[in-house]
Amino acid sequence: MKEKVALLARLLKESNRTVFFSGAGISTESGVPDFRSPGGIWDRFDPDEMTFQRFVSEVKCRRSYWELFRICWKEFDGVLPNPAHKAIAELEKLGKLEGVITQNVDGLHQAAGSSPDRVFELHGTMWEIRCLQCGRDMPWKEAHEKLERGEEIENCPGCGGLYKPATIAFGQSLPLETLRQAQELSVHCELFVSVGSSLVVYPAARLPEVAAKSGGKLVIINMEKTPLDDLAHLIIRGRAGEVMSEVMREMGLW
């Protein structure tokens, strides 16, 4: 792996337009549960009940959705960024990054120091709640406290619309402007580094493919094989935090 780490370090030094793309694998190292792993959220909840359409139309499914978030807020609150998040944030500060595209909703990139306006959250964020009708915010801690007391989440006092966590549910469209900006970054990058993503969830997983086919060098850091391995300029099998720590040391930054 030493030669591959050295190659990635060189690619990062040479690139003027680098984009990082992160998936669940970067955050599991911080203790964030992977929804799809055995014992994960989808072993405790039925994904068919978690669709956007059922959220807005069925009280029972809406209650299940809020219960899922009650658990997630309790499990995720206080989770800290790991060396991979910190390395990406430091590379941005050194002027090496155009942006971070993430499939994660945990906010750990921002917590590590990445600029919020350079983090493109394709699947939204779990730390915000908005009215689906007028966009009015509700603090997540207020909602969590209500749910912990066994109370219902009321409709928006301004317009009567439904509040919903600002994550993208099954069947809900990705935020168009965020997706547009992420696509633009992917098309124009020189180096696209995918960290901790299985690259199977679409349309997000199309972005590394777009980058590679637009002339960018695709680097994949992941524990397992991915469907896009054949497009990669470099593949490093390993844990995100360990690999990125080695890369930063190779670059003389840590």
PAZAPA-4460 file (N, C-alpha, C; in steps of 0.05 Angstrom, whole numbers, plus 32768, in hexadecimal, padded with zeros to 4 digits):
% residues 254
    n_x    n_y    n_z   ca_x   ca_y   ca_z    c_x    c_y    c_z   seq   type   mol
   8011   7FE8   8000   8000   8000   8000   8011   8019   8000     1      M     A
   802A   8017   8008   803C   802E   800B   803F   803D   7FF0     2      K     A
   8042   802D   7FDA   8045   8039   7FC0   802C   8047   7FB7     3      E     A
   8015   803C   7FBE   7FFB   8049   7FB6   7FF7   8062   7FC6     4      K     A
   7FFE   8062   7FDF   7FFC   807B   7FEF   800E   8090   7FE4     5      V     A
   8026   8089   7FDC   8039   809C   7FD1   802E   80A8   7FB7     6      A     A
   8021   8097   7FA7   8015   80A0   7F8D   7FFE   80B3   7F93     7      L     A
   7FED   80AD   7FA6   7FD7   80BF   7FAC   7FE2   80DA   7FB6     8      L     A
   7FF6   80D9   7FC7   8002   80F2   7FD1   800C   8103   7FBA     9      A     A
   8019   80F6   7FA6   8023   8105   7F8F   800C   8110   7F7F    10      R     A
   7FF7   8100   7F7B   7FE0   810A   7F6B   7FD4   8123   7F79    11      L     A
   7FD2   8122   7F93   7FC6   8138   7FA2   7FD8   8151   7F9F    12      L     A
   7FF2   814D   7FA0   8004   8164   7F9D   8002   8171   7F81    13      K     A
   7FFF   8160   7F6D   7FFF   8169   7F51   7FE4   8175   7F49    14      E     A
   7FCF   816C   7F55   7FB4   8175   7F4C   7FAD   8191   7F56    15      S     A
   7FA2   81A0   7F44   7F98   81BB   7F4A   7F7A   81BB   7F4F    16      N     A
   7F6D   81A6   7F47   7F4F   81A4   7F4B   7F48   8188   7F55    17      R     A
   7F49   8185   7F6F   7F43   816B   7F7C   7F27   816C   7F89    18      T     A
   7F19   8156   7F86   7EFF   8153   7F93   7EFF   8139   7FA3    19      V     A
   7EF6   813A   7FBC   7EF2   8122   7FCC   7ED5   811B   7FCC    20      F     A
   7ED0   8101   7FCC   7EB4   80F6   7FCC   7EB3   80E2   7FE3    21      F     A
   7EA1   80E6   7FF6   7EA2   80D4   800D   7E87   80C5   8011    22      S     A
   7E8A   80AC   801B   7E73   809B   8021   7E73   8092   803E    23      G     A
   7E62   807F   8043   7E5F   8076   805F   7E78   806C   806C    24      A     A
   7E8A   8060   805C   7EA3   8055   8067   7EB5   8068   8075    25      G     A
   7EB3   8082   806E   7EC4   8095   807B   7EB9   809B   8097    26      I     A
   7E9F   809A   809A   7E92   80A1   80B4   7E90   808A   80C7    27      S     A
   7E8F   8071   80BD   7E8E   805A   80CF   7EA6   8059   80E1    28      T     A
   7EBD   8064   80D8   7ED5   8065   80E8   7ED3   8078   80FF    29      E     A
   7EBF   808A   80FE   7EBA   809C   8114   7EA5   8091   8127    30      S     A
   7E9A   807A   8120   7E86   806D   8131   7E69   8072   8127    31      G     A
   7E67   807E   810F   7E4C   8081   8103   7E43   8067   80F8    32      V     A
   7E2C   805C   8100   7E23   8042   80F6   7E1D   8043   80D8    33      P     A
   7E25   802E   80CA   7E1E   802C   80AD   7E02   8020   80AC    34      D     A
   7DF0   802F   80A0   7DD3   8027   809E   7DD0   800B   8092    35      F     A
   7DE1   8004   807F   7DDD   7FEC   8070   7DEB   7FD3   807C    36      R     A
   7DFC   7FD8   808F   7E0B   7FC1   809B   7DF9   7FB1   80AD    37      S     A
   7E00   7F97   80B2   7DF1   7F87   80C6   7DEF   7F96   80E0    38      P     A
   7DD6   7F97   80EB   7DD2   7FA5   8104   7DCE   7FC3   8100    39      G     A
   7DCF   7FCC   80E7   7DCB   7FE8   80E1   7DAE   7FF1   80E2    40      G     A
   7DA9   800A   80DA   7D8E   8015   80DC   7D7A   8005   80CC    41      I     A
   7D82   7FFB   80B5   7D6E   7FED   80A4   7D69   7FD1   80AE    42      W     A
   7D77   7FC8   80C2   7D6F   7FAF   80D0   7D59   7FB5   80E5    43      D     A
   7D57   7FCF   80ED   7D43   7FD7   8101   7D2A   7FE4   80F6    44      R     A
   7D2D   7FEE   80DD   7D16   7FFC   80D1   7D12   7FF1   80B4    45      F     A
   7CFA   7FF3   80AB   7CF3   7FEA   8090   7CF8   8001   807D    46      D     A
   7D0C   7FFF   806B   7D11   8015   8058   7CF8   801C   8047    47      P     A
   7CE6   8009   8043   7CCE   800E   8033   7CBC   8022   8041    48      D     A
   7CBE   8025   805B   7CAE   8038   806A   7CBB   8053   806B    49      E     A
   7CD4   8055   8061   7CE3   806E   8064   7CE4   807F   804B    50      M     A
   7CD2   8079   8038   7CD2   8089   801F   7CC6   80A4   8024    51      T     A
   7CCE   80B7   8013   7CC3   80D2   8015   7CA5   80D2   8011    52      F     A
   7C9B   80C2   7FFE   7C7F   80C2   7FF8   7C6F   80B8   8011    53      Q     A
   7C79   80A4   801F   7C6A   809A   8036   7C6D   80AD   804E    54      R     A
   7C84   80BB   804F   7C88   80CF   8065   7C72   80E4   8063    55      F     A
   7C6D   80EE   804B   7C59   8104   8048   7C3C   80FB   8049    56      V     A
   7C38   80E1   8045   7C1C   80D8   8042   7C12   80C6   8059    57      S     A
   7C24   80BA   8069   7C1C   80A7   807D   7C27   80AE   8099    58      E     A
   7C15   80B2   80AC   7C1D   80B9   80C7   7C2F   80A4   80D3    59      V     A
   7C28   808B   80CF   7C37   8074   80DA   7C54   8075   80D1    60      K     A
   7C58   8079   80B7   7C73   807A   80AC   7C82   8092   80B5    61      C     A
   7C74   80A8   80B8   7C80   80C1   80C2   7C8B   80BD   80DE    62      R     A
   7C7B   80AF   80EF   7C84   80A9   810A   7C9D   8098   810A    63      R     A
   7C9E   8084   80F8   7CB5   8072   80F6   7CCE   8082   80ED    64      S     A
   7CCA   8095   80DB   7CE0   80A5   80D1   7CEB   80B6   80E8    65      Y     A
   7CDA   80C2   80F8   7CE4   80D2   810E   7CF1   80C1   8123    66      W     A
   7CE7   80A8   8127   7CF4   8096   813A   7D10   808F   8131    67      E     A
   7D13   808A   8117   7D2E   8085   810C   7D41   809C   8112    68      L     A
   7D37   80B5   810F   7D49   80CB   8114   7D4D   80D0   8132    69      F     A
   7D3A   80C9   8143   7D3E   80CA   8160   7D56   80B9   8167    70      R     A
   7D58   80A1   815C   7D6E   808E   8161   7D88   8099   8155    71      I     A
   7D86   80A3   813C   7D9F   80AC   812F   7DAB   80C4   813E    72      C     A
   7D9A   80D7   8146   7DA4   80EE   8154   7DB2   80E6   816E    73      W     A
   7DA6   80D2   817B   7DB3   80C9   8194   7DCD   80BB   818F    74      K     A
   7DCF   80AB   8179   7DE7   809C   8174   7DFD   80AD   8167    75      E     A
   7DF5   80C1   8157   7E08   80D1   8148   7E12   80E9   8157    76      F     A
   7E02   80F4   816A   7E0A   810C   8178   7E24   8108   8187    77      D     A
   7E37   8119   8183   7E51   8116   8191   7E66   8106   8182    78      G     A
   7E5E   80FA   816B   7E72   80EB   815B   7E85   8100   814F    79      V     A
   7E9F   80F9   814F   7EB4   810C   8147   7EC0   8104   812C    80      L     A
   7ECA   8117   811D   7ED8   8111   8104   7EF1   8100   8109    81      P     A
   7EF8   80F0   80F5   7F10   80DF   80F8   7F26   80EB   80E5    82      N     A
   7F3E   80DE   80E5   7F54   80EA   80D5   7F4E   80EE   80B8    83      P     A
   7F3C   80DE   80AC   7F35   80E2   8090   7F27   80FC   808C    84      A     A
   7F13   8102   809D   7F05   811C   809B   7F18   8133   809F    85      H     A
   7F2A   8130   80B3   7F3D   8145   80B9   7F51   8149   80A3    86      K     A
   7F5A   8134   8096   7F6D   8136   8080   7F60   8146   8069    87      A     A
   7F47   813F   8062   7F39   814C   804C   7F36   816A   8053    88      I     A
   7F2F   8171   806C   7F2C   818D   8073   7F47   819B   8071    89      A     A
   7F5C   818E   8079   7F77   819B   8078   7F7F   81A0   805B    90      E     A
   7F7A   818D   8049   7F81   8190   802D   7F72   81A8   8021    91      L     A
   7F59   81AC   802A   7F4A   81C4   8021   7F58   81DD   802A    92      E     A
   7F60   81DE   8043   7F6D   81F6   804E   7F87   81FD   803F    93      K     A
   7F94   81E8   8034   7FAD   81EC   8025   7FA8   81F3   8008    94      L     A
   7F8E   81F6   8001   7F87   81FD   7FE6   7F88   81E7   7FD2    95      G     A
   7F87   81CE   7FDC   7F89   81B6   7FCA   7F6D   81AC   7FC1    96      K     A
   7F57   81B5   7FCD   7F3D   81A9   7FC8   7F2A   81BD   7FBB    97      L     A
   7F1B   81B4   7FA8   7F05   81C3   7F9D   7EEB   81BF   7FAD    98      E     A
   7EE8   81A7   7FB8   7ED0   81A2   7FC8   7ECF   8185   7FD1    99      G     A
   7EBC   8180   7FE3   7EB6   8165   7FED   7E99   815F   7FE7   100      V     A
   7E95   814A   7FD8   7E7A   8140   7FD2   7E76   8128   7FE5   101      I     A
   7E61   8128   7FF4   7E5C   8113   8007   7E40   8107   8005   102      T     A
   7E3F   80ED   8009   7E26   80DE   800B   7E1C   80DE   8028   103      Q     A
   7E2D   80E7   803B   7E27   80E5   8057   7E16   80FD   8061   104      N     A
   7E07   80F8   8076   7DF5   810D   8081   7DFE   8116   809D   105      V     A
   7E16   810E   80A5   7E1E   8111   80C1   7E2C   812B   80C8   106      D     A
   7E34   813B   80B3   7E41   8154   80B8   7E5E   8152   80C2   107      G     A
   7E6B   813B   80C0   7E86   8138   80CB   7E9B   8146   80BB   108      L     A
   7E96   814B   80A1   7EAA   815A   8092   7EAB   8177   809C   109      H     A
   7E94   8183   80A1   7E94   819E   80AC   7E9F   819F   80C8   110      Q     A
   7E99   818A   80D8   7EA4   8189   80F3   7EC2   8187   80F3   111      A     A
   7ECD   817B   80DE   7EEB   8179   80DC   7EF8   8192   80D2   112      A     A
   7EE8   81A5   80C8   7EF3   81BE   80BF   7EF0   81C4   80A2   113      G     A
   7EE3   81B2   8093   7EDD   81B8   8077   7EC9   81D0   8075   114      S     A
   7ECD   81E1   8062   7EBB   81F9   805F   7EA0   81EF   8057   115      S     A
   7E8B   81F8   8065   7E70   81EF   805E   7E68   81F4   8041   116      P     A
   7E73   820A   8035   7E6C   8210   8019   7E7C   8200   8005   117      D     A
   7E8E   81EF   800F   7E9D   81DC   7FFD   7E95   81BF   8002   118      R     A
   7E81   81BB   8014   7E77   81A0   8019   7E5C   819D   800C   119      V     A
   7E5A   818A   7FFA   7E41   8187   7FEB   7E34   816D   7FF4   120      F     A
   7E1F   8170   8004   7E11   815A   8011   7DFA   8150   7FFF   121      E     A
   7E00   813B   7FF0   7DED   8131   7FDC   7DD4   8126   7FE9   122      L     A
   7DD7   811B   8001   7DC0   810F   800F   7DB6   811F   8026   123      H     A
   7DBE   8139   8027   7DB4   814B   803B   7DC3   8148   8056   124      G     A
   7DB7   8153   806B   7DC3   8152   8085   7DAF   814B   809A   125      T     A
   7DB8   813B   80AE   7DA6   8133   80C4   7DA4   8148   80DA   126      M     A
   7DB4   815D   80D8   7DB5   8171   80ED   7DA3   8189   80E8   127      W     A
   7D92   8187   80D4   7D7F   819C   80CE   7D63   8190   80C9   128      E     A
   7D4E   819F   80D1   7D33   8197   80CC   7D25   81AE   80BF   129      I     A
   7D16   81A8   80AA   7D09   81BE   809B   7CEC   81B6   8095   130      R     A
   7CDB   81CB   8093   7CC0   81C8   808A   7CC1   81C2   806C   131      C     A
   7CB3   81AE   8063   7CB3   81A7   8047   7CA5   81BB   8035   132      L     A
   7C94   81CC   8042   7C84   81DF   8033   7C91   81FA   8032   133      Q     A
   7C99   8205   8048   7CA4   8221   8048   7CC2   8222   804F   134      C     A
   7CCE   820C   8057   7CEB   820C   805C   7CF3   8215   8078   135      G     A
   7CDF   821B   8089   7CE5   8224   80A5   7CF5   820E   80B4   136      R     A
   7D09   8217   80C3   7D1A   8204   80D2   7D0F   81FE   80EE   137      D     A
   7D16   81E6   80F7   7D12   81DE   8113   7D2C   81D3   811D   138      M     A
   7D37   81DC   8134   7D50   81D1   813E   7D4D   81B3   8143   139      P     A
   7D61   81A3   813B   7D5F   8186   813E   7D5E   817E   815B   140      W     A
   7D6B   818D   816D   7D6B   8186   8189   7D4F   8189   8195   141      K     A
   7D40   819D   818B   7D25   81A1   8194   7D14   8189   818C   142      E     A
   7D17   8180   8173   7D08   8169   816A   7D10   8150   8179   143      A     A
   7D2A   814D   817E   7D33   8135   818D   7D28   8134   81A9   144      H     A
   7D28   814B   81B6   7D1D   814C   81D1   7CFF   8145   81D2   145      E     A
   7CF0   814E   81BE   7CD4   8147   81BC   7CD0   8129   81B9   146      K     A
   7CE0   811E   81A7   7CDE   8101   81A1   7CE6   80F1   81B9   147      L     A
   7CFA   80FA   81C8   7D03   80EC   81E0   7CED   80EC   81F5   148      E     A
   7CDD   8101   81F5   7CC6   8102   8208   7CAE   80F4   81FE   149      R     A
   7CB0   80E8   81E6   7C99   80D9   81DB   7C85   80EB   81CD   150      G     A
   7C8C   8104   81C7   7C7A   8117   81BB   7C7C   8115   819C   151      E     A
   7C67   811E   818F   7C66   811F   8172   7C74   8139   8168   152      E     A
   7C7E   8138   8150   7C89   8150   8143   7C72   815E   8135   153      I     A
   7C6B   8176   813F   7C54   8185   8134   7C5B   818F   8118   154      E     A
   7C45   8197   810A   7C49   81A4   80F0   7C54   81C0   80F4   155      N     A
   7C5E   81CC   80DF   7C6A   81E6   80DF   7C56   81FB   80E9   156      C     A
   7C5E   820B   80FD   7C4B   8220   8107   7C46   8237   80F3   157      P     A
   7C58   8239   80E0   7C55   824F   80CC   7C41   8249   80B6   158      G     A
   7C44   8230   80AB   7C33   822A   8094   7C23   8210   8097   159      C     A
   7C28   8201   80AC   7C1A   81E8   80B0   7C26   81D0   80A1   160      G     A
   7C3D   81D5   8094   7C4A   81BF   8085   7C58   81AB   8097   161      G     A
   7C61   8195   808B   7C6E   8180   809A   7C8C   8187   809E   162      L     A
   7C96   8184   80B6   7CB2   8185   80BB   7CBF   816A   80B3   163      Y     A
   7CD7   816B   80A9   7CE6   8152   80A2   7D04   8157   80A6   164      K     A
   7D13   8144   80B0   7D30   8147   80B1   7D3A   814C   8094   165      P     A
   7D4F   815C   8093   7D59   8166   8078   7D6C   8152   806B   166      A     A
   7D64   8138   806D   7D72   8123   805F   7D61   811B   8047   167      T     A
   7D6D   810E   8034   7D5E   8105   801C   7D53   80E9   8021   168      I     A
   7D39   80E7   8022   7D2C   80CD   8026   7D2A   80BE   800C   169      A     A
   7D26   80A4   800D   7D21   8094   7FF5   7D0A   80A0   7FE5   170      F     A
   7D0F   80A4   7FCC   7CFA   80AF   7FBB   7CF9   80CD   7FBA   171      G     A
   7D0B   80DA   7FC9   7D0C   80F7   7FCA   7D23   8100   7FB8   172      Q     A
   7D1F   8115   7FA8   7D34   811F   7F96   7D4C   812A   7FA5   173      S     A
   7D63   8125   7F9A   7D7B   8132   7FA5   7D79   8150   7FA1   174      L     A
   7D85   8160   7FB3   7D85   817D   7FAF   7D92   8185   7F94   175      P     A
   7D82   8191   7F83   7D8B   8196   7F67   7DA4   81A7   7F65   176      L     A
   7DA5   81BD   7F75   7DBC   81CF   7F73   7DD5   81C1   7F7E   177      E     A
   7DD3   81B2   7F93   7DE9   81A3   7F9E   7DF3   818F   7F8A   178      T     A
   7DE1   8181   7F7D   7DE9   816D   7F69   7DF6   817A   7F51   179      L     A
   7DEB   8191   7F49   7DF7   819F   7F32   7E14   81A8   7F38   180      R     A
   7E18   81B2   7F50   7E33   81BB   7F57   7E46   81A3   7F59   181      Q     A
   7E3C   818D   7F64   7E4C   8175   7F67   7E54   816A   7F4B   182      A     A
   7E41   816B   7F38   7E47   8161   7F1D   7E5C   8173   7F10   183      Q     A
   7E59   818E   7F14   7E6C   81A0   7F08   7E88   819B   7F14   184      E     A
   7E8A   8197   7F2E   7EA4   8191   7F39   7EB0   8177   7F2E   185      L     A
   7E9F   8163   7F2A   7EA8   8149   7F20   7EB2   814B   7F03   186      S     A
   7EA4   815B   7EF3   7EAB   815E   7ED7   7EC6   816C   7ED4   187      V     A
   7ECC   8180   7EE4   7EE3   8191   7EE1   7EFB   8189   7EF2   188      H     A
   7EF9   8175   7F03   7F0F   816F   7F15   7F26   8161   7F06   189      C     A
   7F3E   8164   7F12   7F55   8155   7F08   7F58   813A   7F17   190      E     A
   7F50   813B   7F31   7F52   8123   7F42   7F39   8120   7F52   191      L     A
   7F2E   8108   7F52   7F15   8102   7F60   7F1B   80EB   7F73   192      F     A
   7F1A   80F0   7F8D   7F21   80DB   7FA1   7F08   80D2   7FB0   193      V     A
   7F00   80B9   7FAB   7EE9   80AE   7FB8   7EF2   809F   7FD1   194      S     A
   7EE7   80A7   7FE8   7EF0   809C   8002   7ED8   808E   8010   195      V     A
   7EDA   8075   8015   7EC7   8067   8026   7EAB   8064   8019   196      G     A
   7EAA   8063   7FFF   7E90   8060   7FF2   7E90   8045   7FE2   197      S     A
   7E7A   8037   7FE4   7E77   801E   7FD5   7E70   8024   7FB8   198      S     A
   7E69   803D   7FB2   7E63   8046   7F97   7E4C   8036   7F8A   199      L     A
   7E38   8030   7F9A   7E21   8022   7F8F   7E07   8032   7F91   200      V     A
   7E08   8048   7FA0   7DEF   8058   7FA4   7DEE   806E   7F8F   201      V     A
   7DDA   806C   7F7E   7DD7   8080   7F69   7DC1   8094   7F6F   202      Y     A
   7DC2   80AD   7F65   7DD4   80B7   7F51   7DEF   80C0   7F5B   203      P     A
   7DF4   80BF   7F75   7E0D   80C9   7F80   7E25   80BB   7F74   204      A     A
   7E24   80A1   7F70   7E3A   8091   7F67   7E41   8096   7F49   205      A     A
   7E30   80A6   7F3C   7E35   80AD   7F20   7E4C   80C2   7F1F   206      R     A
   7E4F   80D1   7F34   7E63   80E7   7F33   7E80   80DE   7F30   207      L     A
   7E89   80C9   7F3D   7EA4   80BF   7F38   7EA7   80B6   7F1B   208      P     A
   7E92   80AA   7F10   7E93   80A2   7EF4   7E95   80BA   7EE1   209      E     A
   7E85   80CF   7EE8   7E86   80E7   7ED8   7EA3   80F3   7ED8   210      V     A
   7EAF   80F3   7EF0   7ECA   80FE   7EF3   7EDE   80EF   7EE2   211      A     A
   7EDD   80D4   7EE4   7EF0   80C4   7ED5   7EEC   80C7   7EB7   212      A     A
   7ED3   80C8   7EAE   7ECE   80CA   7E91   7ED2   80E6   7E86   213      K     A
   7ED6   80FA   7E99   7EDB   8115   7E90   7EF9   811C   7E91   214      S     A
   7F09   8108   7E97   7F26   810C   7E97   7F33   810E   7EB2   215      G     A
   7F23   810D   7EC8   7F2F   810E   7EE3   7F3A   80F3   7EEB   216      G     A
   7F4F   80F3   7EFB   7F59   80DA   7F06   7F48   80D1   7F1D   217      K     A
   7F3D   80B9   7F1C   7F2C   80AF   7F32   7F3D   809D   7F44   218      L     A
   7F3C   80A5   7F5E   7F49   8095   7F73   7F33   808A   7F85   219      V     A
   7F34   8070   7F8B   7F20   8064   7F9D   7F2E   8059   7FB5   220      I     A
   7F26   8063   7FCD   7F30   8059   7FE6   7F18   804B   7FF4   221      I     A
   7F19   8031   7FF6   7F03   8022   8001   7F0C   8007   800A   222      N     A
   7EFE   7FFC   801D   7F05   7FE1   8028   7EFF   7FCB   8014   223      M     A
   7EE9   7FCF   8005   7EE0   7FBA   7FF2   7EE1   7FC4   7FD5   224      E     A
   7EDD   7FB1   7FC3   7EDB   7FB8   7FA7   7EC3   7FC9   7FA2   225      K     A
   7EC4   7FD9   7F8C   7EAD   7FE9   7F84   7EA7   7FE4   7F67   226      T     A
   7E8F   7FEB   7F5D   7E88   7FE7   7F41   7E99   7FF9   7F2E   227      P     A
   7EA6   800E   7F39   7EB5   8021   7F28   7ED3   801C   7F29   228      L     A
   7EDB   8006   7F35   7EF8   8000   7F37   7F06   8001   7F1C   229      D     A
   7EF9   7FF8   7F07   7F05   7FF7   7EED   7F0B   8012   7EE1   230      D     A
   7EFE   8027   7EEC   7F02   8042   7EE2   7F18   8051   7EF2   231      L     A
   7F21   8044   7F08   7F33   8052   7F1A   7F50   8053   7F10   232      A     A
   7F5C   806A   7F14   7F79   806D   7F0F   7F89   8060   7F26   233      H     A
   7F7D   8060   7F3E   7F8B   8055   7F56   7F76   804A   7F69   234      L     A
   7F7A   8033   7F74   7F69   8027   7F88   7F79   8020   7FA1   235      I     A
   7F70   802A   7FB8   7F7D   8023   7FD1   7F69   8015   7FE3   236      I     A
   7F6E   7FFD   7FE9   7F5D   7FEE   7FFC   7F66   7FF4   8018   237      R     A
   7F54   8000   8028   7F5B   8006   8043   7F47   8018   8050   238      G     A
   7F4B   801D   806A   7F39   802E   8079   7F40   804B   8073   239      R     A
   7F2B   805B   8070   7F2F   8077   8068   7F42   8086   807A   240      A     A
   7F3E   8084   8094   7F4F   8093   80A7   7F6C   808B   80A5   241      G     A
   7F71   8071   80A3   7F8C   8067   80A2   7F9A   8070   8088   242      E     A
   7F8C   806D   8072   7F97   8074   8058   7F9D   8091   8057   243      V     A
   7F8A   80A2   805E   7F8E   80BF   805C   7FA3   80C9   806F   244      M     A
   7FA6   80BC   8086   7FBC   80C3   8099   7FD7   80BE   808C   245      S     A
   7FD9   80A6   807F   7FF2   80A0   8071   7FF8   80B3   805A   246      E     A
   7FE3   80BB   804C   7FE7   80CE   8036   7FF1   80E9   8040   247      V     A
   7FE5   80F2   8056   7FED   810C   8061   800A   810B   806B   248      M     A
   8012   80F5   8077   802E   80F2   807F   8041   80F1   8067   249      R     A
   8038   80E4   8052   8048   80E2   803A   804C   80FE   802D   250      E     A
   8037   810F   8030   8039   812A   8025   8048   813D   8038   251      M     A
   8050   8133   804F   805E   8143   8063   804D   8157   8072   252      G     A
   8033   8151   8073   8020   8163   8080   801A   815B   809C   253      L     A
   801E   8141   80A3   8019   8137   80BE   8033   812A   80C9   254      W     A
***
